[in-house]
Amino acid sequence: MKKIQIFFKKNIFIVLILLLAAFLRLYKISDYMTFLGDEGRDALVVYNILHGDLTLLGPTASVGGFFLGPIYYYFMAPFLLLANYNPVGPAVMIALFGVTTVWLVYKVGKEFFNKTAGIIAALLYAISPLVISYSRSSWNPNPMPFFSILSIYFLFKAVSKPSIKYFFLTGFLLGIMMQLHYIAVFLIVIMALYILLGWFIQNKKKFFRHIGNLFKNYFIFIFGFIIGWLPYLTFEARHGFPNTQSIVKFILGSPEVGSNSNFFLTIQDVLFRLFGRLITKFPPPEQVSIKDSVIPFDYYFFSFSAPVNYLYYFTIVLALSSLVLFIVGFFTAFKDKEKLLKYTLLLIWLFFGVFLFGFYKKAIHDYYFGFMFPLPFLLVGNLLSYLLLKNIFFKIISGFILLFLIAQNLSGIPFRYTPNKQYEQVGQISKAVLDKIEGKPFNFALITGGNSDHAYRYFFKIWGHDPVTIQPLEKDPQRKTITDQLLIVCETDPCAPLGNSLWEVAGFGRAEIIGEWQVSVVKVYKLVHYKGS
């Protein structure tokens, strides 16, 4: 008991931060989590895995049309099972990854800078609205920050005190990340370069004499990567690497509408958004115009509006100050080998993480930064802890900045707003559909502006009433897959189900509406085959 008391006394701040992080990520998570087509698709696949239908392919990428690895499905499986097939289980898994990431941010900040820097970085990471929003729903890119900072930490351990175990673990984690999101290819460059530079820092006077050990380290790292990537690699090798080729073509292909194809403007945008979107809660670019817009500041007890460029310039000053202090620290670290290894790793992570986005010709979404999420928090934590060690003037400045960032971020926590209750809503609509089928086989269609029907089909699956999927004529010449009734959920307004070109509707054939109901925010239609007058 005494040891526990001593532990809590020494670590009271990080314990409180972790409790805050858990609250912000778990509070009413079922009411606020996203449960639409992609989430329903993943839940369906995992349901099938738990019933013996294993897979070597993961989710399709949101853009590009290629598949990722299956590892995320296998992460989801035990949590979906423990939650009795309620998709809140995998959402809780993501929240737990998020809380653990807060602790890792603290640990890395403490070891790379100092304990105060680690506390500040962890606190700001715990309350960042953007980070929280990606920590409250089940989606394959969402664990990236956890695996990223853990692999970065293991990489430092591997290089600073060469260890086969840590080189293998770093490569293994990289293989996992490559299955979560294709942007992890950037980390391949970052890690491979750091292994080389780290080895040079450690062995600059005898670099070529022991270069064989460098190749051994690369071999262990690559071996770990192959093991971590093995499920996906197995599928790719059996089919001629179709998805790998598609990923490379997609990343280096023609610019996408809405993207910035200018190399330097892209880098500038990415660097600003790393600090603006994550640290200062700067609105997304599609919501503001820096020249003439105002931004509302709502801090619970009072609110006001100010020109958005105030927050813009504050973000720039904060980012530049953090970067300048870090770079100065890097150049003063040359006499301390361990400190130089730490700063070199963070510098490569920052520089190449941003630089490589310059070659990316598609629209860059906030979650693409997942492999870099912890980094700006570490840099800002370093800056504010440095100011706190100076005279009273700088202590006041540091305290003011920290209080502003805390207030700014807490003003954007998700559950300040009315919950969407998507899971409950989709379940209500699905139940309404099943209430209309009278226990008979049915076909199902969703008319929507951009969703997919997997979330509804997941409820049908777990309730034991799968709709019959209409097959094309060459597969079903006797049309046995066409039932006597078609249930349609219409998410668009207005909606004209008769004669709709959607395959599930067109394949059903000429029909007439015999029922129409408003359920929650959608309309449900029941169609039967046209009988004529």
C-alpha positions as CSV (number, residue, x, y, z in Angstrom):
1,M,0.0,0.0,0.0
2,K,2.8,2.4,0.9
3,K,4.5,1.7,-2.5
4,I,1.2,2.6,-4.3
5,Q,0.9,5.8,-2.3
6,I,4.5,6.8,-3.2
7,F,3.8,5.9,-6.9
8,F,0.7,8.1,-7.0
9,K,2.4,10.9,-5.2
10,K,5.3,10.9,-7.7
11,N,3.0,10.5,-10.7
12,I,-0.2,12.4,-9.6
13,F,-0.2,14.7,-12.7
14,I,0.0,12.0,-15.3
15,V,-2.5,9.8,-13.5
16,L,-5.0,12.7,-13.5
17,I,-4.3,13.4,-17.1
18,L,-4.9,9.8,-18.0
19,L,-8.2,9.8,-16.1
20,L,-9.2,13.0,-18.0
21,A,-8.2,11.4,-21.3
22,A,-10.2,8.3,-20.5
23,F,-13.3,10.4,-19.6
24,L,-13.0,12.5,-22.8
25,R,-12.8,9.4,-24.9
26,L,-15.2,7.0,-23.2
27,Y,-18.0,9.3,-21.9
28,K,-21.2,8.4,-23.8
29,I,-19.1,6.9,-26.5
30,S,-22.1,4.8,-27.9
31,D,-24.1,8.0,-28.4
32,Y,-21.4,9.9,-30.2
33,M,-19.5,7.2,-32.2
34,T,-19.8,7.0,-35.9
35,F,-21.7,4.1,-37.3
36,L,-22.3,4.4,-41.0
37,G,-21.5,2.3,-44.1
38,D,-17.8,1.9,-43.5
39,E,-18.3,0.9,-39.8
40,G,-21.1,-1.5,-40.7
41,R,-18.9,-3.1,-43.4
42,D,-16.1,-3.6,-40.9
43,A,-18.5,-5.0,-38.3
44,L,-19.9,-7.4,-40.9
45,V,-16.5,-8.7,-41.9
46,V,-15.5,-9.2,-38.2
47,Y,-18.8,-11.0,-37.5
48,N,-17.9,-13.4,-40.3
49,I,-14.4,-13.8,-39.0
50,L,-15.7,-14.7,-35.6
51,H,-17.9,-17.3,-37.3
52,G,-15.0,-19.0,-39.1
53,D,-14.7,-16.9,-42.3
54,L,-11.1,-15.7,-42.1
55,T,-9.7,-13.2,-44.5
56,L,-6.3,-11.9,-45.7
57,L,-7.7,-8.6,-47.0
58,G,-8.7,-5.6,-44.9
59,P,-10.9,-2.5,-45.6
60,T,-10.9,-0.7,-48.9
61,A,-9.1,2.7,-48.8
62,S,-11.5,5.7,-48.6
63,V,-10.0,6.8,-51.9
64,G,-8.1,4.9,-54.6
65,G,-10.1,1.7,-54.7
66,F,-7.4,-0.6,-53.2
67,F,-7.5,-2.8,-50.2
68,L,-5.4,-2.5,-47.0
69,G,-4.3,-5.4,-44.8
70,P,-6.6,-7.3,-42.5
71,I,-4.9,-6.6,-39.1
72,Y,-7.5,-4.0,-38.0
73,Y,-10.3,-6.6,-38.4
74,Y,-8.4,-9.0,-36.1
75,F,-7.9,-6.1,-33.6
76,M,-11.7,-5.6,-33.6
77,A,-12.7,-9.2,-33.2
78,P,-12.2,-9.7,-29.4
79,F,-13.8,-6.4,-28.6
80,L,-16.8,-7.0,-30.8
81,L,-17.2,-10.5,-29.2
82,L,-16.9,-9.1,-25.7
83,A,-19.5,-6.5,-26.5
84,N,-21.9,-9.2,-27.7
85,Y,-21.6,-7.9,-31.3
86,N,-22.4,-4.3,-30.3
87,P,-20.1,-2.1,-32.4
88,V,-19.4,0.0,-29.4
89,G,-16.8,-2.7,-28.4
90,P,-14.4,-1.8,-31.2
91,A,-15.0,1.9,-30.5
92,V,-13.9,1.3,-26.9
93,M,-10.8,-0.4,-28.2
94,I,-9.9,2.8,-30.1
95,A,-10.5,4.9,-27.0
96,L,-8.2,2.6,-25.0
97,F,-5.5,3.0,-27.7
98,G,-6.0,6.7,-27.4
99,V,-5.6,6.8,-23.6
100,T,-2.4,4.6,-23.9
101,T,-1.1,7.1,-26.5
102,V,-1.4,9.9,-24.0
103,W,0.8,7.9,-21.7
104,L,3.3,7.3,-24.5
105,V,3.4,11.0,-25.3
106,Y,4.3,11.7,-21.7
107,K,7.0,9.0,-21.6
108,V,8.6,10.1,-24.8
109,G,8.4,13.8,-23.8
110,K,9.9,13.0,-20.4
111,E,12.8,10.9,-21.8
112,F,13.5,13.1,-24.8
113,F,13.2,16.5,-23.1
114,N,12.1,16.6,-19.4
115,K,9.3,15.6,-17.1
116,T,7.5,19.0,-17.4
117,A,7.6,18.8,-21.2
118,G,6.1,15.3,-21.0
119,I,3.3,16.4,-18.7
120,I,2.4,19.4,-20.9
121,A,2.5,17.4,-24.1
122,A,0.4,14.7,-22.6
123,L,-2.2,17.2,-21.2
124,L,-2.5,18.9,-24.6
125,Y,-2.7,15.6,-26.4
126,A,-5.4,14.4,-24.0
127,I,-7.7,17.4,-24.6
128,S,-7.1,18.1,-28.3
129,P,-10.6,17.9,-30.0
130,L,-9.3,16.5,-33.3
131,V,-7.4,13.8,-31.5
132,I,-10.4,13.0,-29.3
133,S,-12.7,12.8,-32.3
134,Y,-10.4,10.1,-33.9
135,S,-10.3,8.3,-30.5
136,R,-14.1,7.7,-30.1
137,S,-15.0,5.7,-33.2
138,S,-13.9,2.4,-34.8
139,W,-12.0,3.1,-38.0
140,N,-8.8,1.6,-39.3
141,P,-6.6,4.7,-39.4
142,N,-7.5,5.7,-35.8
143,P,-4.9,3.6,-34.0
144,M,-2.1,5.1,-36.1
145,P,-0.8,7.6,-33.4
146,F,-0.4,4.8,-30.9
147,F,1.6,2.5,-33.2
148,S,3.5,5.5,-34.6
149,I,4.9,6.9,-31.3
150,L,5.5,3.4,-29.9
151,S,7.5,2.4,-33.0
152,I,9.4,5.7,-32.9
153,Y,10.3,5.0,-29.2
154,F,11.4,1.5,-30.0
155,L,13.4,2.7,-32.9
156,F,15.3,5.1,-30.6
157,K,15.9,2.2,-28.2
158,A,17.1,0.0,-31.0
159,V,19.6,2.5,-32.3
160,S,20.9,4.0,-29.0
161,K,21.7,0.6,-27.5
162,P,21.7,-1.7,-30.5
163,S,19.2,-4.4,-29.8
164,I,17.9,-7.1,-32.0
165,K,14.7,-7.2,-30.0
166,Y,13.9,-3.5,-30.6
167,F,14.9,-3.5,-34.3
168,F,12.5,-6.5,-34.8
169,L,9.7,-4.8,-32.8
170,T,10.1,-1.5,-34.7
171,G,9.8,-3.3,-38.1
172,F,6.9,-5.4,-36.8
173,L,5.0,-2.3,-35.7
174,L,5.7,-0.7,-39.1
175,G,4.2,-3.8,-40.8
176,I,1.1,-3.4,-38.7
177,M,0.8,0.3,-39.6
178,M,1.1,-0.5,-43.3
179,Q,-2.1,-2.5,-42.9
180,L,-3.9,0.4,-41.1
181,H,-3.2,3.2,-43.7
182,Y,-1.0,3.4,-46.8
183,I,0.5,6.8,-45.6
184,A,2.7,4.7,-43.3
185,V,5.0,4.4,-46.4
186,F,6.4,7.7,-45.2
187,L,7.5,6.0,-42.0
188,I,9.5,3.5,-44.0
189,V,11.7,6.4,-45.3
190,I,11.9,8.0,-41.9
191,M,12.9,4.8,-40.1
192,A,15.4,3.6,-42.7
193,L,17.2,7.0,-42.7
194,Y,17.3,7.2,-39.0
195,I,18.9,3.7,-38.7
196,L,21.6,4.9,-41.0
197,L,22.2,8.3,-39.4
198,G,21.9,6.8,-35.9
199,W,24.5,4.2,-36.7
200,F,26.8,6.9,-38.1
201,I,26.4,9.0,-34.9
202,Q,27.2,5.9,-32.8
203,N,30.1,4.7,-34.9
204,K,31.4,7.7,-36.9
205,K,35.1,6.9,-36.2
206,K,34.7,3.3,-37.1
207,F,31.8,3.4,-39.5
208,F,33.1,1.2,-42.2
209,R,35.0,-1.2,-39.9
210,H,31.7,-2.4,-38.4
211,I,29.3,-1.8,-41.3
212,G,28.3,-5.4,-41.2
213,N,26.4,-4.7,-38.0
214,L,24.5,-2.0,-39.8
215,F,23.3,-4.4,-42.5
216,K,22.4,-6.9,-39.7
217,N,20.2,-4.2,-38.1
218,Y,18.5,-3.5,-41.4
219,F,18.0,-7.2,-41.9
220,I,16.3,-7.6,-38.5
221,F,14.2,-4.5,-39.1
222,I,13.1,-5.7,-42.5
223,F,12.4,-9.2,-41.1
224,G,10.2,-7.7,-38.4
225,F,8.4,-5.6,-41.0
226,I,7.7,-8.7,-43.2
227,I,6.3,-10.6,-40.2
228,G,4.1,-7.6,-39.3
229,W,2.9,-7.2,-42.8
230,L,2.7,-11.0,-43.5
231,P,-1.1,-11.4,-43.8
232,Y,-1.3,-8.7,-46.5
233,L,1.9,-9.8,-48.1
234,T,0.6,-13.3,-48.4
235,F,-2.4,-12.2,-50.3
236,E,-0.3,-9.8,-52.5
237,A,2.3,-12.4,-53.4
238,R,-0.4,-14.9,-54.4
239,H,-2.1,-12.3,-56.7
240,G,0.8,-10.4,-58.2
241,F,0.9,-7.4,-55.8
242,P,-2.2,-5.6,-57.3
243,N,-2.9,-3.5,-54.3
244,T,0.7,-2.5,-53.7
245,Q,1.0,-1.3,-57.3
246,S,-2.3,0.6,-56.9
247,I,-1.1,2.4,-53.8
248,V,2.1,3.6,-55.5
249,K,0.2,4.8,-58.5
250,F,-2.3,6.5,-56.3
251,I,0.2,8.4,-54.2
252,L,2.3,9.5,-57.1
253,G,-0.5,9.9,-59.7
254,S,-2.2,12.9,-61.1
255,P,-3.4,15.6,-58.7
256,E,-6.9,15.3,-57.3
257,V,-9.6,18.0,-57.6
258,G,-9.3,20.0,-54.4
259,S,-5.7,19.2,-53.8
260,N,-2.7,21.5,-53.9
261,S,-0.2,20.3,-56.4
262,N,2.4,23.0,-55.6
263,F,5.2,21.3,-53.7
264,F,6.1,24.2,-51.3
265,L,2.5,25.3,-50.7
266,T,1.6,21.7,-49.8
267,I,4.5,21.6,-47.3
268,Q,3.5,25.0,-45.8
269,D,-0.1,23.9,-45.5
270,V,0.8,20.6,-43.8
271,L,3.2,22.2,-41.3
272,F,0.6,24.8,-40.4
273,R,-2.2,22.3,-40.0
274,L,0.0,20.0,-37.8
275,F,0.0,22.8,-35.2
276,G,-3.3,24.6,-36.1
277,R,-5.6,21.6,-36.3
278,L,-4.0,19.6,-33.4
279,I,-2.7,22.3,-30.9
280,T,-4.7,25.5,-31.3
281,K,-8.1,24.1,-32.7
282,F,-7.8,26.1,-35.8
283,P,-10.9,25.5,-38.0
284,P,-10.5,23.3,-41.1
285,P,-9.6,25.2,-44.3
286,E,-13.0,24.7,-45.9
287,Q,-14.7,26.6,-43.1
288,V,-12.7,29.8,-42.9
289,S,-11.1,32.5,-45.0
290,I,-8.1,34.0,-43.2
291,K,-8.6,37.4,-44.8
292,D,-12.1,38.4,-43.8
293,S,-13.7,35.8,-41.6
294,V,-14.3,35.8,-37.9
295,I,-14.1,32.8,-35.6
296,P,-16.3,32.2,-32.5
297,F,-14.6,31.6,-29.2
298,D,-16.9,29.8,-26.8
299,Y,-15.4,29.1,-23.4
300,Y,-18.4,27.9,-21.3
301,F,-18.6,31.0,-19.2
302,F,-18.3,33.6,-21.9
303,S,-18.0,33.8,-25.7
304,F,-16.9,36.3,-28.3
305,S,-15.9,36.5,-31.9
306,A,-12.5,37.7,-33.3
307,P,-10.9,37.9,-36.7
308,V,-9.6,34.4,-37.6
309,N,-6.2,35.8,-38.5
310,Y,-5.5,36.4,-34.7
311,L,-5.6,32.6,-34.1
312,Y,-3.8,32.1,-37.4
313,Y,-0.8,34.3,-36.4
314,F,-0.8,32.9,-32.9
315,T,-0.5,29.4,-34.3
316,I,2.4,30.5,-36.6
317,V,4.2,32.1,-33.7
318,L,3.7,29.1,-31.5
319,A,4.8,26.7,-34.2
320,L,7.9,28.8,-35.2
321,S,8.9,29.3,-31.6
322,S,8.7,25.5,-30.9
323,L,10.6,24.7,-34.1
324,V,13.4,27.3,-33.4
325,L,13.9,26.1,-29.9
326,F,14.0,22.5,-31.1
327,I,16.5,23.3,-33.8
328,V,18.7,25.2,-31.4
329,G,18.6,22.3,-29.1
330,F,19.6,20.0,-31.9
331,F,22.7,22.0,-32.7
332,T,23.7,22.2,-29.0
333,A,23.4,18.4,-28.7
334,F,26.5,17.4,-30.7
335,K,28.5,16.9,-27.5
336,D,25.9,14.6,-26.0
337,K,25.5,11.4,-28.1
338,E,22.3,10.2,-26.6
339,K,20.6,13.7,-26.8
340,L,21.8,14.0,-30.4
341,L,20.2,10.6,-31.2
342,K,16.9,11.8,-29.7
343,Y,16.9,15.1,-31.5
344,T,18.0,13.5,-34.8
345,L,15.1,11.1,-34.6
346,L,12.5,13.8,-34.0
347,L,14.0,16.0,-36.7
348,I,13.8,13.3,-39.3
349,W,10.3,12.5,-38.2
350,L,9.3,16.1,-38.6
351,F,11.2,17.0,-41.7
352,F,10.5,14.0,-43.8
353,G,7.0,13.6,-42.4
354,V,6.2,17.0,-43.8
355,F,8.5,17.0,-46.8
356,L,7.1,13.7,-48.3
357,F,3.6,15.2,-48.3
358,G,4.9,17.6,-51.0
359,F,5.0,14.6,-53.4
360,Y,1.4,13.6,-52.5
361,K,-0.9,14.8,-55.3
362,K,-4.3,14.1,-53.7
363,A,-6.3,16.0,-51.1
364,I,-4.8,15.7,-47.7
365,H,-7.2,15.0,-44.9
366,D,-6.5,15.6,-41.2
367,Y,-6.4,11.9,-40.3
368,Y,-3.5,11.4,-42.8
369,F,-1.3,13.1,-40.1
370,G,-2.0,10.2,-37.7
371,F,1.6,9.0,-37.9
372,M,2.7,12.5,-36.8
373,F,0.0,13.3,-34.3
374,P,2.2,13.2,-31.2
375,L,5.0,15.2,-32.6
376,P,3.7,18.8,-32.4
377,F,2.6,18.2,-28.8
378,L,6.1,17.1,-27.9
379,L,7.6,20.2,-29.5
380,V,5.1,22.6,-27.8
381,G,5.6,20.8,-24.5
382,N,9.3,21.4,-24.9
383,L,8.8,25.1,-25.6
384,L,6.5,25.7,-22.7
385,S,8.6,23.8,-20.2
386,Y,11.7,25.7,-21.4
387,L,9.9,29.1,-20.7
388,L,8.8,27.9,-17.3
389,L,12.5,27.5,-16.3
390,K,13.2,31.2,-17.2
391,N,12.4,34.3,-15.2
392,I,9.0,35.4,-14.0
393,F,8.2,37.2,-17.3
394,F,8.6,34.0,-19.3
395,K,6.9,31.9,-16.7
396,I,3.8,34.2,-17.1
397,I,3.9,33.9,-20.9
398,S,4.2,30.2,-20.7
399,G,1.3,30.0,-18.2
400,F,-0.8,32.3,-20.3
401,I,-0.2,30.2,-23.5
402,L,-0.9,27.0,-21.6
403,L,-4.2,28.3,-20.1
404,F,-5.3,29.6,-23.5
405,L,-4.6,26.3,-25.2
406,I,-6.4,24.4,-22.4
407,A,-9.5,26.6,-22.7
408,Q,-9.4,26.6,-26.5
409,N,-9.3,22.8,-26.7
410,L,-11.8,22.1,-24.0
411,S,-14.2,24.4,-25.8
412,G,-14.3,21.9,-28.6
413,I,-14.8,18.6,-26.9
414,P,-17.3,16.5,-28.8
415,F,-19.9,15.9,-26.2
416,R,-20.6,19.6,-25.7
417,Y,-22.9,19.1,-28.6
418,T,-26.1,17.0,-29.1
419,P,-25.1,13.4,-29.8
420,N,-25.9,11.9,-33.2
421,K,-26.7,8.5,-31.8
422,Q,-26.0,6.9,-35.2
423,Y,-25.9,3.4,-33.9
424,E,-29.2,3.7,-32.1
425,Q,-30.7,5.5,-35.1
426,V,-29.6,2.8,-37.6
427,G,-30.8,0.1,-35.3
428,Q,-34.2,1.8,-35.1
429,I,-34.5,2.0,-38.9
430,S,-33.4,-1.6,-39.4
431,K,-36.0,-2.8,-36.9
432,A,-38.7,-0.8,-38.7
433,V,-37.7,-2.6,-42.0
434,L,-37.9,-6.0,-40.4
435,D,-41.3,-5.1,-38.9
436,K,-42.6,-4.7,-42.4
437,I,-41.3,-8.0,-44.0
438,E,-43.8,-10.2,-42.0
439,G,-41.1,-12.9,-41.5
440,K,-40.8,-13.5,-45.2
441,P,-37.7,-13.3,-47.5
442,F,-37.0,-9.9,-48.8
443,N,-34.7,-7.8,-51.0
444,F,-33.2,-4.6,-49.6
445,A,-31.9,-1.3,-51.1
446,L,-30.6,1.9,-49.8
447,I,-31.0,5.1,-51.8
448,T,-28.5,7.6,-50.4
449,G,-26.3,10.5,-51.3
450,G,-23.0,8.9,-50.3
451,N,-23.5,6.3,-47.6
452,S,-23.6,2.5,-48.1
453,D,-26.1,-0.1,-46.8
454,H,-23.6,-2.1,-44.6
455,A,-24.7,-0.6,-41.3
456,Y,-28.3,-1.7,-41.9
457,R,-27.2,-5.1,-43.2
458,Y,-25.1,-5.6,-40.0
459,F,-28.3,-5.3,-37.9
460,F,-30.1,-7.7,-40.3
461,K,-27.2,-10.1,-39.9
462,I,-27.0,-10.2,-36.1
463,W,-30.8,-10.4,-35.8
464,G,-30.9,-13.4,-38.2
465,H,-32.7,-11.8,-41.1
466,D,-30.3,-11.4,-43.9
467,P,-31.9,-9.9,-47.1
468,V,-31.6,-11.9,-50.3
469,T,-29.0,-10.3,-52.6
470,I,-30.3,-10.0,-56.2
471,Q,-27.8,-11.7,-58.6
472,P,-27.3,-10.8,-62.2
473,L,-29.0,-12.9,-64.9
474,E,-25.9,-14.9,-65.8
475,K,-25.6,-16.1,-62.2
476,D,-29.3,-16.5,-61.5
477,P,-31.1,-17.3,-64.8
478,Q,-34.2,-18.6,-63.0
479,R,-34.3,-15.3,-60.9
480,K,-34.5,-17.2,-57.6
481,T,-32.8,-14.3,-55.8
482,I,-35.7,-12.0,-56.5
483,T,-38.2,-12.2,-53.7
484,D,-41.8,-11.0,-53.5
485,Q,-40.9,-7.8,-51.6
486,L,-38.3,-5.0,-51.7
487,L,-37.7,-2.8,-48.7
488,I,-36.1,0.5,-49.4
489,V,-34.5,3.0,-47.0
490,C,-34.4,6.4,-48.5
491,E,-31.8,8.8,-47.0
492,T,-32.4,11.5,-49.7
493,D,-35.1,14.0,-49.9
494,P,-37.0,14.1,-52.2
495,C,-36.9,10.4,-53.0
496,A,-38.3,8.5,-56.0
497,P,-37.8,4.8,-55.5
498,L,-39.9,3.6,-58.5
499,G,-37.7,3.4,-61.5
500,N,-34.5,4.2,-59.6
501,S,-31.4,3.1,-61.5
502,L,-29.8,1.5,-58.4
503,W,-29.1,-2.2,-59.1
504,E,-31.1,-3.5,-56.1
505,V,-34.1,-1.5,-57.3
506,A,-33.7,-2.1,-61.1
507,G,-33.0,-5.8,-60.6
508,F,-36.2,-6.2,-58.7
509,G,-38.1,-5.4,-61.8
510,R,-41.3,-3.3,-62.3
511,A,-42.8,-2.6,-58.9
512,E,-45.4,-0.6,-57.0
513,I,-45.3,0.9,-53.6
514,I,-47.7,-0.6,-51.0
515,G,-46.3,1.1,-47.9
516,E,-44.4,4.3,-46.9
517,W,-43.3,5.2,-43.4
518,Q,-41.3,8.0,-41.9
519,V,-38.7,6.4,-39.5
520,S,-36.3,8.8,-37.6
521,V,-34.7,10.9,-40.3
522,V,-35.4,8.6,-43.3
523,K,-38.3,7.1,-45.2
524,V,-38.9,3.4,-45.5
525,Y,-40.8,2.0,-48.6
526,K,-42.2,-1.4,-49.2
527,L,-42.5,-2.4,-52.9
528,V,-44.0,-5.5,-54.5
529,H,-44.1,-6.6,-58.1
530,Y,-46.4,-4.6,-60.3
531,K,-49.8,-6.4,-60.8
532,G,-51.4,-3.9,-63.1
533,S,-54.9,-2.3,-62.9
